[in-house]
Amino acid sequence: MHPSILADQNLRELALAEARNALGPNEPLSTFLTHECLTLQEFEAISRNPQYQRYLKDYKADLTENGFSFAAKARVLAEDLLADVYRMAKDVDTPAAMRVKTLENLVDWGRLAPKQTAEVAAGPGYSITINLQNTPKNEQITLENEEKPKFQGVILPHKAPAARPETLPRFTLFPDLPIEEAMYHNAESFEVGDAP
């Protein structure tokens, strides 16, 4: 296991043990240090560590509020088993599927997966909802666009005779309009039978 992870795990374990001792049996420091296999000098050096102080403060607050609950015990056990899970994942004799699953779990637990962005619905759709304070839900109004039905006809191939310039339809130009709207206005200006 990575040395920094192991060192952090040791800090957490000692902070939890000190918090439990302070809020529980409250044994003398010498007895506590004997149980933890530490000298007074080692403990004093560790207790000056700002990260250790944060862990101790958080554990004391959590134990004061919730006690040593099932969730707290499960959290401690999960952190304790993390080293074993890591060793299993690094072991070449562990089946590949198990190693991949372990990696997936670590990525998930560490929140390392890329963030999912909200996918924008394809197409020209929109929805507008206006919520007014103190308005019942049944009086709220939602406006949504309706998609135009798609053309469902059949276009037959047309063989036009060779056109002479005098027989070509005359198009009105609408330079300020989008091409689709200009084509619409041009099509409206023809009578049936005007097209070539």
N, C-alpha and C positions, 0 to 999 in steps of 0.2 A: 504494500500500500504506500502511497505517496507520503513522504515524511510530514508535510504540512497538514495533511488530513489526519494522520495519526496524532500529531501534536494537538490539533484542535479537539479531536475526540477525547484525549486525555484531559484537556482543560474542562470540557463539558462534564465529564464524569466526576472530576474533583469538585467542580462548582455544584453539581447536583448533590453530591455526598455532603458537602459543607452546608448547603441549604437544608437538606433533610435533618442533619444533626442540629442545626440552629433552631429549627421549628419543631423538632421531635425530642429525642432523648437529651439533647444539649449536653453531651459528654464534654469533659475538659479537653482543651486543645491537645494536650500530650496524648491522651487516649485516642482522639480522632486521628492524629498524625501517625500513631502506631498502626491503626487499622489501615491507613492509606499508604503505609511504608514510606513515609517522608520524614526528613529532618526538619527542624524548625527553620533553618536557613533556606532550604529548598522551598518550603511553604511560603515564607516571607517574600521570596523572589517571585513566586508564582502569583501571590496575592496582589502584587503591584502591577501586574499585567492588566491593561485597560480592558482587553477582551474578556479576561477571566472575571473582572469586576462586573461587566455587562451580563455575562452568563449567570453569575451568582445573583445579581439583582433580579433578573428575569425569572430564574428558578424560584427564588423566594416569593416573588409576587404570584407566580402561578400556583405554587404549593399553598400559599396563604389563601388564595381565592378558591382553588379547586381540590386541594389535598393531593395526595399521591394517587390520583385517579387511574382508572383502567387506561384511558387515553395517554396519560403521562407515562405509565409503565410501558405501554406499547411503543411510544416514541423512543424511550430509552433502549428497549430491546431491538427496535429497528436500526437504530444507530449502531448498536453493538454488533448486529449481524451484517452490517454493511461491509466490514472488512472481510468476512467469510464469503459474501457474495462476490466481492471483487476478486478474491483468490480463485473462486470457482470459475469466474469468467476468464481469468488469465490461464487457467489450466488447459493444456492442449488435449487432455483426455475427456474434458467436458464436451458433450455433443454440441455441434455447431448451432443447432436451433436454440439450445439453452443459452449459449453465449450471446447470440443475437438478441434474444428476448431480454437478457440481463442488460445489454447495452440500451435497448429501447426503454426499459424501465428507468435506467439512470438518466437518460436524456429527458424523459418525462418528469421525473422527480426533481431534476435540476432545472427544469423549465428552459431547456436548451432548444426545443423545437422552434422552427421559424413561426412567427406570429401569422395567423390566418387573417387576411384582409377580407373585408366584406365584399362579396362579388356583386358587381353591378349587373342587374338584369339586362340582357341583350335586347335591343330594340328601342323604339321611340317611346316606351311607356313612362308614365309618371303617376304619382299619387300624391294628393295634397290632403292632409287632415288638419282641421282647425279645432283646437281644444280651447274652450273658454272656461275660466274658473267657475265653479259652482254650477256647472251645466251637467245634467244627467247624461249618461253615455248614449241613451237612445235619442238624444237631441243633437248629437255631434254629427257633423257633415263631412263626408269623405268624397273628394272628387277624383275620378280616375279617368284616364283617356281610354277610348275604345279603339282597338286596332281595326283599320279598314279591312273589309274582306278582300281576299286576293282574287284576282281575275281567274275565273274557272271556265273560260271558253276555249275554243279551238281556233287557232289562226291557220288558215289555209295558205299555201304558197300562192303567190299571185305573179303571173307573168304579164308584165306591163309591156305594151308595144313601145317601140322606140319613140321617145317623146320629142316633140319639136318645141322649141322655146315658147311659141305662142300658146301651146296647149298646157304648159306647166302651170300649176296653181300659183297664184301670187300670195306670198306670205307677208303678213304684217309683222314688222320687227318690234319687239318689246325689249329694248336693251336694258331697262332697269329691273326686269323681273328675272327670277330664277328660270332656268331652261324648262323645267317641268310646267311651270305656270304659263310661260310664253307659249309652249306647245299646246296647252289646254285652250288658251284664248285663240290661237290660230285654228285649232280644230273646230271650235264653235263658230268661226266665221264662214265655214264652208257649208253648203247645202249638200244633201245626199246626192251623189252623182258628180260632184265637183272634183273629187279626187281623181288622179290619173288612173 
